[in-house]
Amino acid sequence: MTTLRDVAKKANVSQMTVSRVFNHPETVSDELKELVFSAVKELNYHPNASAKALKNKKTQVIKVLILENISSAEPYYMRVLAGITKKLDTLQYSLQLSSQFDLDIDTCDGLIVMGAKNTDHRKLAKLDKPLVLFGENPYFDFADTDNQKDIYQATIYAAHCGYEHLYYIGLDHLETFAKKRRSGYEQAISHLNKNSQIFTISGAHDGELDFLKCLPLKKNSAFICATDKIALEVIF
C-alpha cells in the first residue's frame, strides 16, 4: 500500500510538505503542489479517510433522518438515497439512515432530513449540527423542485393534450410544498379559464381514494396529483 512517505520520496519533499498540500494547500507554493500531485497520481495514492477524519475531529458520516413511515413513503425516495450515497462516496463520506429524533448526532458531521413536518421544526432547531431539509420550508436550508411551477406546468400540459376536465388531488397538510402545489394548479386553472375541481386527502393510504369510484367523473378527464404515491393509487 502506498504511504505518505512514498509520495514524499517520489516528489523529493518532506512528509510535512505533503501533509500541508493535503490539509493546508494555501500555505504551499504552486510548484510544490504540482510535484506532490504528480507523485500522487503516478503512485495512485489515496489518503486514509478515517485517519484524516480522526485528526480533524470529524466522523466522515452524514446521517439521513427520515421522519415518516418508510413503508408508505414516496417511491422515489430510494432513488434520492442512491443519489445522496453516490455523491457522498466522491467526498469520502458514509451515509447512515435513522428514523428517530433521539439519534446520537455526535456520530455524524451533518444531517439530511426527509419527510419533516411543521411540527418537527422545533426539534430540528435543537440539533447542534449542520442540516438541510429535503422539501421546501420557511425555516431551514432545503433542496426541492419548484413545487408551484411544476404543478402549474403539469396542469397546462394536460390541457394541451386535449383533456377537458382537470381534477386535482392534493394533501390536506399545511406543509409549504402542499400549499405551493395546490396554488400551481389553481393558477393554471385560472389561466385556462376552467372550473377548479379539487379533492384533498391526508395521504395515499389504502381506501382513501375509494370515493373516486363513486364520483360521476366525465370522459376525457385527467388527474393532477400532488405526489407520486397518490398518482399510483389513482392508476391502480
PAMI-983494 format. One line per 4 residues: number of its first residue (from 1); their letters; for each residue x, y, z of C-alpha. Coordinates in steps of 0.25 Angstrom, whole numbers, plus 5000, padded with zeros to 4 digits. Example, Ala and Ser with C-alpha at 12.3 -4.5 7.8 and 13.67 -1.06 7.14 Angstrom:
PAMI-983494
1> AS> 5049/4982/5031; 5055/4996/5029;
//
This chain:
PAMI-983494
1> MTTL> 5000/5000/5000; 5005/5014/4996; 5008/5023/5008; 5010/5037/5011;
5> RDVA> 5025/5034/5012; 5025/5028/4998; 5019/5041/4992; 5029/5050/4999;
9> KKAN> 5040/5041/4994; 5035/5041/4980; 5033/5057/4980; 5046/5059/4987;
13> VSQM> 5040/5067/4998; 5037/5064/5013; 5025/5057/5018; 5021/5070/5025;
17> TVSR> 5021/5077/5012; 5012/5066/5006; 5003/5067/5018; 5002/5082/5016;
21> VFNH> 4998/5080/5002; 4986/5072/5006; 4982/5080/5018; 4986/5094/5016;
25> PETV> 4989/5096/5001; 4988/5111/5003; 5002/5110/5010; 5009/5103/4999;
29> SDEL> 5015/5108/4986; 5009/5104/4973; 5022/5098/4969; 5022/5089/4981;
33> KELV> 5007/5085/4980; 5010/5081/4965; 5021/5072/4970; 5013/5065/4980;
37> FSAV> 5000/5064/4972; 5009/5058/4961; 5014/5048/4970; 5001/5045/4976;
41> KELN> 4995/5042/4962; 5007/5033/4958; 5007/5025/4971; 4991/5024/4971;
45> YHPN> 4991/5029/4985; 4978/5031/4993; 4979/5038/5007; 4973/5030/5018;
49> ASAK> 4960/5036/5020; 4958/5030/5034; 4971/5035/5039; 4969/5049/5033;
53> ALKN> 4955/5049/5040; 4960/5046/5053; 4971/5056/5052; 4961/5067/5048;
57> KKTQ> 4951/5062/5059; 4941/5058/5048; 4933/5045/5046; 4932/5046/5031;
61> VIKV> 4918/5042/5033; 4905/5049/5028; 4892/5044/5035; 4879/5044/5027;
65> LILE> 4868/5045/5036; 4854/5041/5030; 4843/5046/5039; 4831/5038/5032;
69> NISS> 4827/5024/5031; 4837/5018/5021; 4827/5007/5017; 4817/5018/5012;
73> AEPY> 4828/5028/5007; 4828/5033/4993; 4834/5022/4983; 4845/5032/4978;
77> YMRV> 4852/5032/4992; 4861/5020/4988; 4866/5028/4976; 4868/5040/4985;
81> LAGI> 4876/5032/4995; 4884/5025/4984; 4888/5039/4978; 4892/5044/4992;
85> TKKL> 4901/5032/4994; 4907/5033/4981; 4911/5048/4984; 4916/5045/4998;
89> DTLQ> 4925/5034/4992; 4932/5044/4984; 4934/5052/4996; 4939/5040/5004;
93> YSLQ> 4927/5041/5014; 4918/5030/5018; 4903/5030/5020; 4895/5025/5031;
97> LSSQ> 4880/5024/5032; 4871/5028/5044; 4856/5030/5047; 4858/5034/5061;
101> FDLD> 4860/5048/5067; 4868/5043/5079; 4879/5039/5069; 4893/5041/5074;
105> IDTC> 4897/5053/5066; 4911/5053/5071; 4914/5041/5062; 4912/5050/5049;
109> DGLI> 4916/5063/5043; 4903/5067/5038; 4889/5063/5034; 4880/5062/5022;
113> VMGA> 4865/5062/5027; 4854/5056/5019; 4839/5056/5022; 4839/5067/5032;
117> KNTD> 4826/5073/5036; 4824/5087/5042; 4822/5080/5056; 4837/5075/5055;
121> HRKL> 4843/5089/5053; 4845/5092/5067; 4852/5079/5070; 4861/5081/5058;
125> AKLD> 4865/5094/5062; 4871/5088/5075; 4880/5079/5067; 4894/5085/5068;
129> KPLV> 4899/5080/5055; 4898/5086/5041; 4886/5081/5034; 4878/5082/5021;
133> LFGE> 4864/5078/5018; 4859/5071/5006; 4846/5078/5004; 4842/5093/5003;
137> NPYF> 4840/5100/5016; 4842/5114/5022; 4852/5111/5034; 4864/5103/5029;
141> DFAD> 4872/5102/5016; 4866/5092/5007; 4866/5085/4994; 4854/5083/4985;
145> TDNQ> 4847/5085/4972; 4839/5098/4969; 4826/5092/4974; 4817/5103/4969;
149> KDIY> 4823/5104/4955; 4823/5088/4953; 4809/5086/4956; 4805/5098/4948;
153> QATI> 4813/5092/4936; 4807/5079/4938; 4793/5085/4938; 4795/5093/4926;
157> YAAH> 4801/5081/4919; 4789/5072/4922; 4780/5083/4916; 4789/5084/4903;
161> CGYE> 4788/5069/4902; 4773/5071/4900; 4768/5067/4914; 4755/5076/4916;
165> HLYY> 4753/5072/4931; 4765/5074/4940; 4763/5069/4955; 4774/5072/4965;
169> IGLD> 4776/5062/4977; 4785/5069/4988; 4788/5067/5002; 4781/5074/5013;
173> HLET> 4794/5077/5020; 4799/5091/5024; 4813/5088/5019; 4819/5098/5009;
177> FAKK> 4820/5088/4998; 4806/5084/4999; 4801/5098/4998; 4810/5102/4987;
181> RRSG> 4806/5090/4978; 4791/5093/4980; 4794/5108/4977; 4801/5104/4964;
185> YEQA> 4788/5096/4960; 4779/5108/4963; 4788/5117/4955; 4787/5108/4943;
189> ISHL> 4772/5106/4944; 4771/5121/4945; 4779/5124/4932; 4771/5113/4925;
193> NKNS> 4758/5119/4929; 4753/5105/4935; 4746/5102/4947; 4754/5097/4959;
197> QIFT> 4752/5083/4963; 4760/5080/4976; 4760/5068/4985; 4769/5067/4997;
201> ISGA> 4773/5055/5005; 4782/5052/5017; 4791/5043/5009; 4790/5032/4999;
205> HDGE> 4786/5020/5009; 4778/5008/5005; 4764/5012/5003; 4766/5027/5004;
209> LDFL> 4763/5029/4989; 4751/5020/4988; 4742/5032/4987; 4747/5034/4973;
213> KCLP> 4739/5021/4969; 4726/5028/4973; 4728/5041/4966; 4721/5044/4953;
217> LKKN> 4734/5046/4946; 4733/5051/4932; 4740/5046/4920; 4753/5052/4915;
221> SAFI> 4757/5055/4929; 4771/5056/4935; 4776/5055/4949; 4787/5065/4954;
225> CATD> 4793/5058/4967; 4801/5065/4978; 4810/5053/4980; 4815/5041/4972;
229> KIAL> 4808/5032/4982; 4795/5038/4980; 4797/5037/4965; 4800/5022/4966;
233> EVIF> 4787/5020/4975; 4779/5027/4965; 4785/5018/4953; 4783/5005/4961;
//
